[in-house]
């Protein structure tokens, strides 16, 4: 399965990524999250006007110290909390001519943050307890004046907004969503635009709000395809499913989607 046989999200890879860690630590979401955010920033950068830059921002800065035999600090491993995912989101920043000379740059601010793009993790969604922490941080981001795009590939848990129908129990529901919350003062009202797509649909191009009336059209499907192709995800699924095509946690998909998944796999797996 080196080439994704599906026109959008690969349900085998996506289901496995949502599986909790086993005894050997086989949980792929952290690795996929980090890889996908980097590629998202790369693809989005190609669509941005010249005075915008997309960064894959890190929550932990790490450096390699050379020729330093004496450590600066020493901690007992048991005293440390779990490490968060090192790369959390893409942030678009605006650079204008002459901005480098302003005091805000000398204070360490690299451009003006405009829009944040979050790739939702299982811990961000109910029934996980971190859902409420994420919702609080989400409101803080929006209150700060940043528009926000949230990419949700996690069909096995409820959408982060209760107004969105839950897949696959409710009518008119979809397994995947991109939420774009536009809080720009230039808009007549603040809105949350929901771009929903299904198992048998292409990942949509997503309009990303920038400054004023500026927009960038983000080819999220290309970012997903690049992430799958560059990583070992297809090979991993080959090793895990073998000839058993019902290992995609089929109970989590609507019966019509199950039938479509199997139809796409005909002739691919012997």
Backbone bond lengths (Angstrom), bond angles and torsions (degrees), N, CA, C in turn:
res aa  C-N    CA-C-N  psi(-1)  N-CA   C-N-CA  omega(-1)  CA-C   N-CA-C  phi
1 X - - - 1.454 - - 1.531 109.94 -
2 X 1.337 116.49 40.13 1.454 119.79 179.65 1.527 111.08 -62.28
3 X 1.346 117.01 -33.97 1.454 121.14 174.50 1.519 108.36 -103.15
4 X 1.308 116.47 132.25 1.455 120.98 -178.73 1.532 109.37 -64.75
5 X 1.347 118.66 116.62 1.466 119.97 -179.75 1.513 113.23 -77.96
6 X 1.319 117.89 -1.35 1.455 122.38 -178.52 1.527 109.45 -105.23
7 X 1.333 115.83 149.01 1.462 119.62 -175.88 1.526 112.06 -77.16
8 X 1.311 117.15 -13.78 1.460 121.12 179.03 1.517 111.49 -134.93
9 X 1.327 116.18 -121.58 1.461 121.60 179.04 1.529 109.96 -68.66
10 X 1.328 116.75 134.74 1.466 121.35 174.32 1.528 108.18 -81.63
11 X 1.345 118.74 111.65 1.464 120.02 -174.12 1.523 113.97 -66.53
12 X 1.333 117.63 -28.13 1.461 119.71 178.21 1.528 110.50 -68.56
13 X 1.319 115.71 -49.16 1.460 119.62 178.95 1.521 110.10 -63.58
14 X 1.344 116.79 -44.46 1.451 120.27 -175.51 1.527 112.30 -65.53
15 X 1.329 117.47 -37.94 1.464 120.11 177.58 1.522 111.05 -66.64
16 X 1.328 116.75 -43.14 1.460 119.42 179.90 1.515 111.15 -63.78
17 X 1.318 117.87 -37.00 1.458 120.92 -179.76 1.521 112.25 -64.02
18 X 1.341 117.31 -25.17 1.461 121.05 -179.95 1.522 113.23 -90.63
19 X 1.329 116.87 -0.19 1.461 121.31 179.85 1.523 109.74 -78.88
20 X 1.336 118.29 131.06 1.470 119.67 178.13 1.519 111.50 -60.70
21 X 1.328 116.02 159.98 1.465 121.31 -179.76 1.517 110.67 -59.07
22 X 1.337 115.65 141.31 1.457 119.61 172.03 1.526 108.52 -95.18
23 X 1.327 116.16 -170.78 1.460 120.45 -175.63 1.524 112.26 -61.99
24 X 1.322 117.10 -25.34 1.465 120.82 -179.47 1.526 112.74 -94.03
25 X 1.331 116.10 6.11 1.457 118.80 177.90 1.511 114.07 77.47
26 X 1.330 117.24 22.21 1.467 119.81 -178.50 1.527 110.22 -81.61
27 X 1.294 116.50 83.16 1.459 122.17 172.43 1.513 106.91 -131.08
28 X 1.326 116.40 119.63 1.449 118.39 -170.38 1.508 115.78 -93.10
29 X 1.352 118.78 -7.22 1.444 118.88 -171.52 1.523 112.65 -60.92
30 X 1.331 118.00 -42.77 1.462 119.98 -179.11 1.515 112.35 -59.16
31 X 1.330 117.11 -44.45 1.463 120.98 179.97 1.524 111.16 -67.83
32 X 1.337 116.14 -42.87 1.465 119.55 178.93 1.524 110.51 -64.78
33 X 1.313 117.13 -42.97 1.464 122.26 -179.61 1.523 110.28 -56.68
34 X 1.326 116.54 -50.13 1.462 120.78 -178.39 1.523 111.00 -62.18
35 X 1.341 116.99 -44.60 1.464 120.62 -178.25 1.526 111.24 -66.86
36 X 1.319 116.23 -42.64 1.463 120.23 -175.35 1.526 111.46 -68.52
37 X 1.323 117.77 -39.30 1.462 120.34 179.97 1.528 110.40 -62.36
38 X 1.325 117.14 -40.42 1.468 120.37 178.41 1.528 110.64 -62.51
39 X 1.335 117.13 -44.79 1.463 120.67 -179.25 1.533 110.45 -69.00
40 X 1.325 117.11 -37.00 1.460 120.22 176.51 1.529 110.89 -57.30
41 X 1.334 116.09 -44.63 1.466 120.13 178.88 1.525 110.66 -62.99
42 X 1.320 116.35 -39.91 1.468 121.42 -179.50 1.526 111.58 -64.08
43 X 1.332 116.79 -47.22 1.463 121.03 -178.47 1.525 110.62 -69.80
44 X 1.319 116.50 -40.49 1.458 119.64 -179.93 1.522 111.80 -64.50
45 X 1.322 116.91 -35.88 1.458 120.35 -179.38 1.528 111.47 -57.88
46 X 1.329 116.87 -35.84 1.462 121.19 -179.41 1.525 112.34 -64.85
47 X 1.341 116.99 -23.43 1.461 120.84 -177.15 1.524 113.11 -97.34
48 X 1.325 118.09 -6.35 1.456 120.99 -174.47 1.527 111.51 -84.27
49 X 1.330 117.61 146.19 1.470 120.04 169.35 1.524 110.00 -59.49
50 X 1.336 116.47 162.02 1.463 120.70 -168.42 1.526 113.85 -65.16
51 X 1.321 119.08 -20.74 1.464 119.60 -178.11 1.526 112.85 -96.11
52 X 1.353 117.00 16.35 1.461 121.67 174.53 1.531 109.28 -119.78
53 X 1.328 114.79 147.76 1.465 120.73 177.40 1.522 108.40 -134.13
54 X 1.336 116.95 136.05 1.459 122.50 177.44 1.522 109.27 -101.07
55 X 1.327 116.52 123.51 1.455 122.41 179.22 1.529 110.28 -111.21
56 X 1.326 117.12 140.18 1.453 121.75 165.57 1.520 106.20 -89.01
57 X 1.327 116.01 98.64 1.455 120.08 -170.86 1.518 111.63 -82.59
58 X 1.326 114.97 145.30 1.448 121.94 -177.18 1.522 110.73 -108.89
59 X 1.332 115.03 143.76 1.457 119.50 175.36 1.524 111.75 -89.41
60 X 1.326 116.61 -18.88 1.466 121.20 177.43 1.516 107.76 -128.19
61 X 1.306 117.91 121.82 1.458 121.94 175.58 1.518 108.42 -88.27
62 X 1.319 116.62 130.90 1.459 120.49 -179.82 1.519 109.31 -126.39
63 X 1.315 115.49 141.62 1.456 121.21 176.53 1.513 108.45 -133.07
64 X 1.328 115.08 158.16 1.462 121.80 177.49 1.522 107.97 -103.40
65 X 1.315 115.72 121.06 1.458 120.29 179.49 1.521 109.42 -94.11
66 X 1.332 116.51 126.22 1.450 121.18 178.72 1.529 109.25 -108.54
67 X 1.335 115.02 146.78 1.463 121.41 178.78 1.528 112.07 55.02
68 X 1.332 115.35 42.48 1.464 119.80 179.05 1.520 108.71 -127.78
69 X 1.341 117.57 81.20 1.457 120.30 -174.72 1.512 113.74 -69.31
70 X 1.324 118.56 -22.41 1.463 121.39 -178.60 1.521 108.74 -102.90
71 X 1.348 118.97 118.96 1.461 120.35 -179.55 1.521 111.37 -66.95
72 X 1.316 115.36 147.08 1.458 120.57 177.54 1.520 110.83 -70.99
73 X 1.331 116.74 -41.26 1.469 121.89 178.24 1.518 109.04 -141.21
74 X 1.332 116.23 154.08 1.457 122.63 178.60 1.522 108.12 -131.98
75 X 1.348 116.41 131.56 1.449 121.69 178.54 1.526 109.42 -126.39
76 X 1.316 116.65 146.45 1.452 120.53 168.57 1.521 108.40 -74.58
77 X 1.323 116.58 134.66 1.454 120.62 -175.67 1.523 111.28 -58.75
78 X 1.347 117.59 -36.99 1.463 121.03 -177.11 1.527 112.34 -66.65
79 X 1.326 117.09 -17.74 1.458 120.08 -177.71 1.528 112.18 -86.09
80 X 1.321 116.83 -10.74 1.452 120.27 -175.41 1.519 111.42 -91.08
81 X 1.334 116.11 140.77 1.455 121.01 174.52 1.527 109.05 -74.48
82 X 1.332 114.96 168.96 1.463 118.94 175.32 1.525 109.49 -61.53
83 X 1.329 115.30 141.90 1.458 119.73 178.88 1.526 109.65 -78.47
84 X 1.322 118.19 133.91 1.458 119.50 173.90 1.516 110.73 -72.95
85 X 1.337 115.67 166.89 1.456 119.18 176.32 1.527 108.91 -61.26
86 X 1.347 118.49 130.25 1.461 120.01 -173.56 1.521 113.85 -65.09
87 X 1.324 118.14 -34.01 1.457 120.48 -179.96 1.516 108.22 -115.53
88 X 1.327 117.13 119.97 1.446 120.45 -172.06 1.513 113.96 -105.62
89 X 1.323 118.78 -37.93 1.455 119.23 -170.19 1.520 110.79 -159.32
90 X 1.330 114.35 168.59 1.456 121.54 171.12 1.524 107.65 -100.67
91 X 1.322 116.92 135.54 1.459 121.48 174.98 1.519 108.45 -123.40
92 X 1.326 116.08 127.73 1.464 121.78 175.09 1.513 108.20 -91.58
93 X 1.335 115.47 128.72 1.460 120.80 179.36 1.522 109.26 -120.77
94 X 1.327 114.88 146.47 1.459 121.34 -178.92 1.526 109.81 -100.47
95 X 1.323 115.89 133.74 1.464 123.04 174.42 1.523 107.90 -120.65
96 X 1.309 116.36 126.23 1.454 121.30 175.64 1.521 109.52 -115.60
97 X 1.317 116.90 156.14 1.457 121.44 179.83 1.523 110.10 -58.43
98 X 1.333 115.53 130.28 1.455 120.97 179.57 1.508 113.97 90.06
99 X 1.361 118.08 -6.82 1.459 119.57 -177.25 1.525 112.15 -65.05
100 X 1.359 117.33 -30.18 1.464 120.71 -176.75 1.523 111.04 -59.60
101 X 1.326 117.49 -33.10 1.450 119.86 -177.02 1.508 114.41 -79.85
102 X 1.319 117.91 -4.89 1.454 120.21 -176.41 1.526 111.25 -81.61
103 X 1.334 117.25 156.08 1.464 120.49 -178.62 1.514 113.79 -58.13
104 X 1.345 118.46 -31.96 1.460 119.58 -176.80 1.527 111.29 -62.08
105 X 1.334 117.98 -29.82 1.460 119.86 177.29 1.524 110.26 -73.30
106 X 1.313 116.98 -40.88 1.462 119.91 179.97 1.519 111.31 -65.18
107 X 1.336 116.82 -23.59 1.458 120.21 178.47 1.517 111.85 -83.61
108 X 1.318 117.15 2.12 1.456 120.10 174.76 1.514 114.71 101.53
109 X 1.315 118.54 1.13 1.458 120.22 178.98 1.522 109.69 -83.81
110 X 1.310 116.19 123.72 1.462 121.21 -177.02 1.518 108.43 -100.21
111 X 1.330 116.58 89.83 1.443 120.28 179.94 1.518 112.53 76.58
112 X 1.308 115.18 165.17 1.462 121.59 -179.60 1.522 109.93 -90.67
113 X 1.345 119.55 120.71 1.465 120.28 177.97 1.515 110.88 -66.54
114 X 1.316 115.64 135.41 1.456 122.06 -174.02 1.519 111.33 -117.13
115 X 1.322 116.28 -51.71 1.461 122.41 -175.30 1.522 109.50 -142.65
116 X 1.315 116.75 139.45 1.461 122.26 174.35 1.528 109.11 -109.52
117 X 1.329 115.38 142.62 1.465 121.17 177.65 1.520 108.05 -123.11
118 X 1.314 115.88 115.40 1.463 122.34 -177.66 1.523 110.36 -103.67
119 X 1.316 116.35 134.79 1.459 122.35 168.82 1.518 106.56 -99.10
120 X 1.328 116.99 107.95 1.454 120.95 -173.03 1.525 111.31 -64.26
121 X 1.327 115.38 139.37 1.451 123.11 175.62 1.528 109.30 -105.84
122 X 1.331 117.93 160.72 1.471 119.27 178.72 1.522 113.47 -55.15
123 X 1.321 118.28 -32.94 1.464 120.77 -179.14 1.524 112.66 -69.67
124 X 1.344 117.91 -16.51 1.465 121.32 179.65 1.528 112.80 -79.33
125 X 1.334 117.44 -7.55 1.457 120.26 -169.17 1.524 111.20 -123.22
126 X 1.330 115.92 153.43 1.457 120.78 175.11 1.522 110.16 -62.16
127 X 1.339 118.00 143.85 1.466 127.94 11.25 1.539 114.84 -91.73
128 X 1.312 118.52 13.99 1.461 120.28 -178.47 1.529 110.15 -67.93
129 X 1.322 116.07 142.74 1.459 120.90 -176.67 1.525 112.18 -68.54
130 X 1.351 117.81 -23.62 1.459 120.40 179.84 1.522 112.46 -71.30
131 X 1.326 117.08 -7.57 1.462 120.84 178.18 1.529 110.84 -55.93
132 X 1.329 116.71 -43.71 1.463 120.15 -176.19 1.526 111.02 -71.00
133 X 1.321 116.96 -34.89 1.460 120.14 174.66 1.520 110.18 -65.29
134 X 1.329 116.71 -42.51 1.462 119.85 178.57 1.530 110.78 -62.41
135 X 1.332 116.89 -41.97 1.458 119.68 -179.53 1.529 111.21 -62.79
136 X 1.330 116.64 -37.53 1.463 119.44 178.32 1.523 110.91 -66.17
137 X 1.339 116.10 -44.40 1.463 119.51 178.90 1.528 110.61 -65.85
138 X 1.309 115.85 -35.21 1.458 120.59 178.18 1.520 110.67 -60.30
139 X 1.328 116.48 -46.14 1.458 120.47 179.05 1.526 111.40 -65.29
140 X 1.325 116.99 -34.91 1.465 120.23 177.99 1.526 111.09 -65.25
141 X 1.331 116.40 -40.67 1.464 120.34 178.33 1.520 110.32 -62.38
142 X 1.329 117.45 -46.30 1.460 121.04 -178.81 1.522 111.42 -66.97
143 X 1.329 116.57 -38.15 1.464 120.33 179.23 1.522 111.77 -66.64
144 X 1.325 117.18 -24.85 1.457 121.09 179.57 1.529 112.30 -76.49
145 X 1.337 116.80 -8.47 1.460 120.41 179.43 1.508 114.71 99.72
146 X 1.349 117.65 1.89 1.461 120.56 176.95 1.519 109.97 -86.02
147 X 1.325 116.26 131.73 1.453 119.29 168.62 1.529 108.33 -72.83
148 X 1.321 116.41 160.19 1.462 120.29 -170.72 1.516 110.65 -140.84
149 X 1.337 115.65 129.47 1.465 121.69 171.36 1.522 107.89 -114.25
150 X 1.335 116.51 131.78 1.463 121.68 -178.22 1.523 109.52 -123.21
151 X 1.320 116.07 122.48 1.461 123.02 -177.31 1.523 107.95 -100.07
152 X 1.328 116.31 121.52 1.462 121.74 -175.03 1.528 109.51 -122.84
153 X 1.343 116.43 102.03 1.459 122.25 175.28 1.538 111.79 -95.84
154 X 1.317 118.25 3.76 1.471 122.92 -165.43 1.524 110.46 -94.80
155 X 1.337 115.41 82.41 1.460 120.38 -174.08 1.520 113.49 -72.13
156 X 1.332 117.82 -14.87 1.457 120.66 -175.36 1.533 112.92 -84.49
157 X 1.319 117.92 -6.18 1.465 121.20 178.00 1.521 109.72 -126.59
158 X 1.314 116.15 162.32 1.461 121.27 -173.76 1.523 111.35 -69.69
159 X 1.324 118.14 147.61 1.463 120.58 174.97 1.520 111.02 -57.37
160 X 1.326 116.88 155.89 1.460 119.69 -176.30 1.525 112.09 -74.46
161 X 1.329 117.66 -17.83 1.457 121.03 175.11 1.526 108.76 -106.32
162 X 1.343 118.02 126.06 1.472 120.04 -176.66 1.518 113.26 -65.47
163 X 1.330 118.04 -18.62 1.472 120.52 179.32 1.525 112.62 -72.18
164 X 1.330 117.31 -16.97 1.461 121.05 -178.69 1.528 109.36 -85.43
165 X 1.342 118.78 128.08 1.473 120.38 179.85 1.527 111.73 -59.21
166 X 1.327 114.80 143.43 1.463 120.30 -179.34 1.516 110.65 -87.15
167 X 1.323 115.09 129.82 1.463 122.07 175.21 1.536 107.74 -80.37
168 X 1.340 119.81 140.93 1.461 126.44 -8.24 1.523 110.19 -107.98
169 X 1.346 115.85 25.26 1.460 120.93 -174.72 1.524 113.08 -80.57
170 X 1.327 117.43 -31.38 1.454 120.89 -172.07 1.524 111.10 -106.80
171 X 1.340 116.72 150.83 1.471 119.38 179.00 1.523 111.18 -66.49
172 X 1.333 114.80 154.10 1.468 122.69 178.59 1.530 112.47 59.52
173 X 1.319 115.66 30.23 1.464 119.88 179.64 1.527 110.44 -97.90
174 X 1.312 115.57 159.26 1.458 122.85 179.04 1.527 108.34 -134.29
175 X 1.331 117.14 152.40 1.474 118.66 179.32 1.519 113.62 -75.78
176 X 1.327 118.44 -25.49 1.461 121.06 -171.87 1.525 110.47 -130.02
177 X 1.335 114.68 145.58 1.461 120.36 -177.66 1.525 110.01 -143.09
178 X 1.328 114.90 151.86 1.464 121.80 163.20 1.524 106.36 -125.79
179 X 1.312 117.05 122.79 1.457 122.55 178.88 1.521 108.70 -103.17
180 X 1.326 117.14 127.13 1.460 121.90 178.13 1.528 107.89 -119.33
181 X 1.322 116.12 111.35 1.461 122.26 -179.44 1.519 108.70 -102.39
182 X 1.310 115.97 115.87 1.461 123.02 -174.32 1.526 108.61 -104.57
183 X 1.334 117.57 111.52 1.468 121.61 -178.13 1.526 112.01 -112.16
184 X 1.320 118.21 17.77 1.463 120.76 -177.82 1.533 111.11 -65.90
185 X 1.317 115.53 141.96 1.458 121.30 179.97 1.524 111.24 -68.89
186 X 1.325 117.24 -19.71 1.465 120.12 -178.98 1.525 112.31 -76.66
187 X 1.326 117.21 -12.40 1.454 120.60 -178.84 1.531 110.10 -89.40
188 X 1.339 117.67 146.73 1.469 119.97 -178.05 1.522 113.32 -62.74
189 X 1.320 117.26 -29.00 1.465 120.39 176.72 1.519 109.23 -155.82
190 X 1.323 115.81 154.77 1.462 121.25 178.52 1.520 108.38 -79.14
191 X 1.326 116.71 130.08 1.459 121.00 -174.76 1.526 110.86 -133.07
192 X 1.328 114.15 156.39 1.460 121.85 170.13 1.527 107.12 -115.51
193 X 1.310 116.66 108.26 1.464 121.47 178.95 1.524 108.76 -93.35
194 X 1.320 115.87 126.48 1.463 121.49 -177.28 1.523 109.04 -107.21
195 X 1.324 116.08 121.05 1.465 122.52 176.57 1.526 107.22 -107.48
196 X 1.325 115.83 104.56 1.459 121.41 -175.73 1.525 109.92 -102.89
197 X 1.317 116.03 147.75 1.471 119.61 177.04 1.519 109.51 -151.23
198 X 1.327 114.97 159.05 1.446 120.91 -171.30 1.517 113.99 -110.19
199 X 1.321 114.40 -175.42 1.459 122.70 -178.74 1.531 110.98 -59.90
200 X 1.316 116.55 -40.36 1.460 120.96 -174.86 1.522 112.78 -102.47
201 X 1.327 116.62 27.57 1.461 120.89 -179.37 1.525 110.95 -124.13
202 X 1.311 114.94 152.01 1.451 119.97 176.28 1.524 110.21 -70.04
203 X 1.326 116.39 150.55 1.456 121.22 174.63 1.525 107.72 -69.57
204 X 1.328 118.84 129.65 1.466 119.76 -171.83 1.521 113.56 -75.44
205 X 1.322 115.08 157.35 1.456 121.20 162.83 1.533 107.04 -72.59
206 X 1.298 116.52 135.00 1.463 120.72 -173.42 1.529 109.62 -116.43
207 X 1.342 118.38 124.77 1.470 120.35 176.16 1.531 110.22 -75.85
208 X 1.322 116.28 123.42 1.458 122.39 -177.90 1.526 108.97 -106.68
209 X 1.342 118.56 121.00 1.463 120.31 179.57 1.522 111.54 -71.98
210 X 1.331 114.90 140.76 1.464 121.29 178.46 1.532 108.29 -118.81
211 X 1.326 118.59 -136.34 1.459 122.22 179.17 1.532 110.23 -91.06
212 X 1.340 115.97 142.00 1.459 119.90 177.26 1.511 111.62 61.39
213 X 1.321 115.98 -122.83 1.463 120.96 178.31 1.529 112.38 -101.90
214 X 1.319 117.30 12.20 1.462 120.84 -179.93 1.529 111.10 -74.02
215 X 1.327 115.49 143.92 1.459 123.58 174.90 1.521 108.75 -135.83
216 X 1.314 116.34 156.54 1.461 122.28 169.46 1.521 107.95 -128.56
217 X 1.321 117.26 133.94 1.458 120.85 178.94 1.528 108.63 -92.80
218 X 1.321 115.81 111.53 1.466 123.08 -172.57 1.524 109.87 -95.07
219 X 1.326 116.49 118.37 1.465 122.24 178.26 1.533 108.29 -84.75
220 X 1.321 115.10 81.14 1.465 120.45 -178.05 1.525 111.53 -64.71
221 X 1.332 116.82 -33.30 1.462 120.07 178.57 1.517 112.13 -61.30
222 X 1.311 116.66 -40.18 1.467 119.92 178.12 1.520 110.58 -66.04
223 X 1.332 116.76 -39.73 1.464 119.81 178.36 1.522 110.88 -62.98
224 X 1.330 117.04 -40.01 1.467 120.37 178.49 1.528 110.74 -65.78
225 X 1.333 116.29 -46.22 1.469 119.97 -178.70 1.524 111.25 -61.91
226 X 1.330 117.85 -40.40 1.460 121.06 178.09 1.517 111.58 -64.57
227 X 1.325 116.21 -40.40 1.462 120.02 179.85 1.520 110.92 -62.66
228 X 1.336 116.80 -44.68 1.464 121.01 179.84 1.523 110.64 -65.58
229 X 1.335 116.85 -42.29 1.459 120.07 -176.16 1.526 111.95 -69.61
230 X 1.326 116.77 -37.83 1.461 119.52 -176.84 1.525 112.50 -76.86
231 X 1.316 117.40 -26.05 1.455 120.40 -178.13 1.517 111.80 -91.98
232 X 1.316 114.90 -173.30 1.468 121.20 -179.03 1.522 111.20 -99.46
233 X 1.329 117.40 19.20 1.456 119.73 -171.52 1.518 112.36 -64.57
234 X 1.341 117.40 -44.81 1.455 119.22 179.58 1.517 112.39 -62.37
235 X 1.314 116.47 -43.54 1.468 120.40 178.54 1.521 111.07 -64.28
236 X 1.315 116.65 -37.85 1.461 120.80 179.20 1.523 110.66 -61.79
237 X 1.318 116.88 -43.45 1.458 119.98 -179.91 1.524 110.64 -67.04
238 X 1.318 118.55 -37.14 1.464 121.06 175.10 1.524 110.67 -56.24
239 X 1.319 116.12 -44.20 1.460 120.81 -177.96 1.521 112.08 -69.32
240 X 1.340 116.58 -31.13 1.457 119.96 -173.58 1.521 113.35 -87.71
241 X 1.349 118.05 -37.73 1.461 118.01 -173.47 1.519 112.43 -92.07
242 X 1.357 118.39 -28.99 1.455 119.56 -177.43 1.510 110.29 55.09
243 X 1.323 116.82 -125.44 1.461 121.64 178.62 1.525 113.16 -95.96
244 X 1.322 116.97 0.61 1.458 120.73 -177.29 1.523 109.79 -89.79
245 X 1.325 116.30 94.77 1.456 120.93 -175.07 1.520 112.83 -78.84
246 X 1.330 118.40 -2.43 1.459 121.10 -179.20 1.533 111.70 -98.80
247 X 1.323 116.64 21.60 1.458 119.33 -178.74 1.523 112.84 -93.51
248 X 1.324 117.74 10.16 1.461 120.82 -179.22 1.523 111.48 -86.98
249 X 1.360 117.10 29.96 1.465 121.17 -176.83 1.527 109.38 50.65
250 X 1.324 114.24 56.94 1.456 120.11 -170.67 1.520 113.15 -58.94
251 X 1.314 117.55 -27.09 1.462 119.54 -179.01 1.526 112.23 -64.07
252 X 1.315 117.26 -17.30 1.467 120.62 -179.77 1.525 112.38 -86.29
253 X 1.350 117.48 -7.02 1.457 121.35 -179.57 1.525 110.39 -106.54
254 X 1.309 116.47 151.71 1.455 121.83 174.53 1.528 108.55 -63.22
255 X 1.345 118.08 145.09 1.471 119.93 -178.78 1.533 113.90 -52.61
256 X 1.328 118.09 -38.57 1.460 119.49 177.45 1.522 111.59 -64.52
257 X 1.318 116.26 -36.55 1.463 119.77 178.15 1.523 111.12 -70.21
258 X 1.316 117.01 -35.39 1.462 120.12 176.71 1.526 110.22 -60.00
259 X 1.323 116.10 -45.76 1.462 120.14 -179.80 1.527 110.94 -63.11
260 X 1.313 116.99 -39.00 1.462 119.81 -179.39 1.523 111.18 -68.56
261 X 1.328 116.99 -39.61 1.473 120.71 177.99 1.520 110.14 -58.94
262 X 1.330 116.81 -46.32 1.463 120.41 -179.51 1.526 111.24 -65.16
263 X 1.327 116.84 -36.48 1.470 119.31 -179.91 1.523 110.85 -65.53
264 X 1.327 116.86 -34.56 1.466 120.06 179.74 1.524 112.09 -71.04
265 X 1.315 116.50 -25.48 1.465 120.44 -176.15 1.526 112.47 -88.39
266 X 1.327 118.80 -8.24 1.460 120.81 179.97 1.537 109.98 -62.16
267 X 1.282 115.81 130.45 1.450 121.61 178.88 1.515 114.53 84.51
268 X 1.342 117.27 -6.27 1.456 120.27 179.44 1.513 111.03 -95.42
269 X 1.332 115.93 -44.08 1.463 120.63 178.10 1.525 108.85 -106.12
270 X 1.343 118.09 125.89 1.466 119.94 -177.43 1.516 111.09 -68.04
